[in-house]
Amino acid sequence: MRDVIVEERSKRLSSGKKKKVKTLRSREWKIAMCYAMPALLLLLLFRFWPLLFGVYISFWKWSFVKEEFLGLDNYVRMFTSDLVYFDPLFGWQIGMLAQSLLVTIYYAVGTIPIALVLSFLIAYYLFNYFKKTAQGMFRTIFFLPYITSQVAAILVFKWIFHPNVGIANAALVKIGMEPQAWVTDPEPIVSKFLTGIGLSWPDNLPIELGGPSLALCIIMIFAVWSSIGFNVLIMLAGMSNIPKELYEAAKMDGANVFHLMRYITLPLLSPTLFLLLIVSVVGSFESFNAFYVFSGGEGGPLGTTMSLPLYIFRNFYVYKQVGYASALSILLFVILFLLTWIQRKVLEKRVHYER
Amino acid sequence: MIKVPKLKQNSSKTVIFLILLVLALICLFPFYWMIVTSFKTQQEINLMPPTFIPNDWQIVENYVAAWMKPDSTFGRYFINTIIIAGFGTIIQLLICIPIAYAISQFRFRGRNLLFLLVLSTMMIPYDVTLVPNFITIRSFPLVGGNDLFGQGGQGFYDSYTGMVLPFLADAFSIFLIRQAFLTVSRDYWDAAQVDGMGHFGYLWKVLVPLAWPSIITAALLGFIGKWNGVLWPLLITSSEHLRPLQVGLLNFVSEEGHYYHLLMAAATFTVLPIIILYFITQRWFNEGVGSGLKG
């Protein structure tokens, strides 16, 4: 009998405990939500809502107020006349959107690999060959461009590459080369190269396919210059997480510098590198400031510095085609989503997460 | 075991040092060129080949001229930028610290989902949110002459609030601060409870001081982002007296763009405050970035 009572009691006790845990949980949930609420609301309103709202706007003819429902017309326009169109005089031509896509692709392909490789080498040698003080000094210097106002910095680059009195041209003349028009030169570098060796760009191919113009190259140099510091900083932080013993053990086994880099640093740093790659791709597809300031918002010379974000901005701000600008934004989002997904699929197997 | 001879190791170290030094000098060259140009006279900037050291130093004159140029508006631009970046950063921290606390210290259903939600906003490109956010800000209900449905007025358009509001909740700051909070042992919380502290006291009196480097890092990055921001302020303002420094610099280009010595002076005083701030906060900054990536 007694046993039964005890059992009964303990049962009641445990059920009470459970209830208490549950109320504690829901109380914790309430308090946590109070703390999270302001940020959560802002994130929902200004980060997630724009995606849905943007899709909605993109179905309309909209210039500061909603005007007319267009259905998919904005998207049709995006993939037809704005991509390629037929000109009775010149034949098939590349549209503005296609050109801005090309500019953005040249920019991404031309900057990301150089920036990542250079940053890796700098970080690697800084980390392995120098003491804390020297490391800190170099890291600070390389980081300065990253925190510098892009408006101010791109103005300095334009001044360095000034067509008449820029120091870049002075240097070219000094080593016996032709001065360049730089910021005002719309000719793609491939066609420039072909002309240089006595050939010429084929007439039936659109000139836009001939690579970046010198003007775009300046923006690319700027981009590498301004992004290295951030990459180096993150890579150094990643390298300091790699256990020292691994290097020592490998050295014992007779590994040389190359082996250490290839078989220890690279694999163990791969999560960091992967993160930086994704951040760089997103960054270069949404870079606006440098392009805007460089060309005064025009995307010139001849649209060779019209990046996709700048094109979106112009449709919105200059042409007042809010609906179309929104449709272009959605395109940008889809492109970035696919690119991130592809990078994940292709590289995930090579990224070593286990430590 | 292969021993690398001491001499060889030293010489390769010297070579690497020299290469890094050259890279660092290339990296610094634009700063040097900006400052040197800002000290030259107008005749001297048009010299070809250019001079590396000014013949005729204009240390004060160019800066005064640049500051005074477009009807002396740089003072106003500076005040606006300090308001936007300063107050914006403080409010940003006041919003991001609590959510980081919620995600790191409480155990509740949906916590990971919440954290994932925060992180996934980093994958939403800034340019994609631009147009919808503009409309949201302009038709914000019940402010700036708007009715309940956001019609009639201009909402937060052309105001300080409109310039900072969309960027107050920043995923990267939340992430950094959360990482720092996670490293703090639970024992502190138990001790705080013994002392009769609630969540509020514990967060601001114990956790925040302990996570100081990460918070400074988040603050610095937020401040720099707001100081250097140009696209959003350009879109969302129309009154000259509200516009920040970067937009002012753009105006300066369109008005005085050919006077490169003045332009470089204006660029210098735009850039300098941030560089000084970076040097002051560097100690915490390096620590903050380091600890933010450990988890």
Interface residues (C-beta under 8 A of the other chain):
Chain A: R25 E28 W29 I31 A32 M33 Y35 A36 P38 A39 L40 L42 L43 L45 F46 R47 F48 W49 P50 L51 F53 G54 I57 I122 Y125 L126 Y129 F130 G136 F138 R139 T140 I141 F142 F143 L144 P145 I147 T148 S149 Q150 V151 A152 A153 L155 V156 F157 W159 I160 H162 N164 V165 I167 N169 A170 V173 K174 W225 I228 G229 L233 I234 A237 G238 S240 N241 M252 G254 N256 T272 V282 F285 E286 F288 N289 Y292 V293 G296 L308 P309 I312 F313 F316 Y317 V322 A325 S326 S329 I330 L332 F333 L336 F337 T340
Chain B: M1 I2 K13 I16 F17 I19 L20 L23 A24 C27 L28 P30 F31 W33 M34 T37 I45 N46 L47 M48 P49 P50 I95 C96 P98 I99 Y101 A102 I103 F106 R107 F108 R109 G110 R111 L114 L117 V118 T121 M123 I124 P125 Y126 D127 V128 T129 L130 V131 P132 N133 F134 I135 T136 L165 P166 F167 L168 A169 A171 I174 H199 L203 I224 W227 N228 V230 L231 L235 L245 Q246 L249 L250 V253 S254 Y260 L263 M264 A267 T268 T270 V271 I274 I275 Y278 F279 Q282 N286 V289 G290 G292 L293 K294
